[in-house]
């Protein structure tokens, strides 16, 4: 799921109208509409925080929104970047995974294995 799709999904799940929500987060309605349609790039951290607060997002949902915003903007999420600096082998692992073109199921299994080890 892309950032704008997830954002719209979250808003609709809370049954909040587009105009009402844009007003709630102090954002121009037209710009918010463009954000949900994927025309605008994801907003900066302060706006993401306002969105998470206005939707009363769980920590996991707020983190997913932040991650999707970073990826959509061509950035690595900050906590992931910190891990990359700490563990020099991670870039090699990520490139290997990308080159092997693992399926979603294989990636899920790999993630579970790593989580069990740490």
GIZI-V716488 format. One record per residue. N is the residue number from 1. RES is the residue in one small letter. SS is DSSP state (2 for helix, 1 for strand, 0 for the rest). OMEGA is omega in radians with two decimals (none if undefined). Layout:
n/res/ss/omega
N/RES/SS/OMEGA
N/RES/SS/OMEGA
This chain:
n/res/ss/omega
1/x/0/3.12
2/x/0/-3.10
3/x/2/-3.04
4/x/2/3.10
5/x/2/-3.13
6/x/2/3.12
7/x/2/3.13
8/x/2/3.11
9/x/2/-3.13
10/x/2/-3.13
11/x/2/-3.13
12/x/2/3.11
13/x/2/3.11
14/x/0/3.12
15/x/0/3.11
16/x/0/3.12
17/x/0/-3.10
18/x/2/-3.12
19/x/2/3.14
20/x/2/-3.11
21/x/2/3.12
22/x/2/3.11
23/x/2/-3.10
24/x/2/-3.12
25/x/0/3.11
26/x/0/3.14
27/x/0/3.08
28/x/0/-3.09
29/x/2/3.14
30/x/2/3.12
31/x/2/3.12
32/x/2/3.11
33/x/2/3.11
34/x/2/3.10
35/x/2/-3.13
36/x/2/3.11
37/x/0/3.10
38/x/0/3.14
39/x/0/3.07
40/x/0/3.03
41/x/0/3.10
42/x/0/-3.09
43/x/0/3.10
44/x/0/-3.04
45/x/2/-3.10
46/x/2/3.11
47/x/2/3.08
48/x/2/3.09
49/x/2/3.11
50/x/2/3.12
51/x/2/-3.13
52/x/2/-3.14
53/x/2/-3.11
54/x/2/3.13
55/x/0/-3.10
56/x/0/-3.09
57/x/0/3.00
58/x/0/3.11
59/x/2/-3.13
60/x/2/3.13
61/x/2/3.10
62/x/2/3.12
63/x/2/3.13
64/x/2/3.11
65/x/2/3.11
66/x/2/3.14
67/x/2/3.13
68/x/2/3.09
69/x/2/-3.13
70/x/2/-3.10
71/x/2/3.13
72/x/2/3.13
73/x/0/3.13
74/x/0/3.12
75/x/0/3.00
76/x/0/3.09
77/x/0/-3.02
78/x/2/-3.13
79/x/2/3.09
80/x/2/3.12
81/x/2/3.10
82/x/2/3.11
83/x/2/3.12
84/x/2/3.12
85/x/2/-3.09
86/x/2/-3.09
87/x/0/-3.03
88/x/0/-3.13
89/x/0/-3.08
90/x/2/3.09
91/x/2/3.11
92/x/2/3.11
93/x/2/-3.12
94/x/2/3.09
95/x/2/3.12
96/x/2/3.12
97/x/2/-3.13
98/x/2/-3.12
99/x/2/3.13
100/x/2/-3.13
101/x/0/3.14
102/x/0/3.07
103/x/0/3.09
104/x/2/3.14
105/x/2/3.12
106/x/2/3.10
107/x/2/3.12
108/x/2/3.13
109/x/2/3.11
110/x/2/3.12
111/x/2/3.12
112/x/2/3.13
113/x/2/-3.14
114/x/2/3.14
115/x/2/3.13
116/x/2/-3.11
117/x/2/-3.09
118/x/0/none
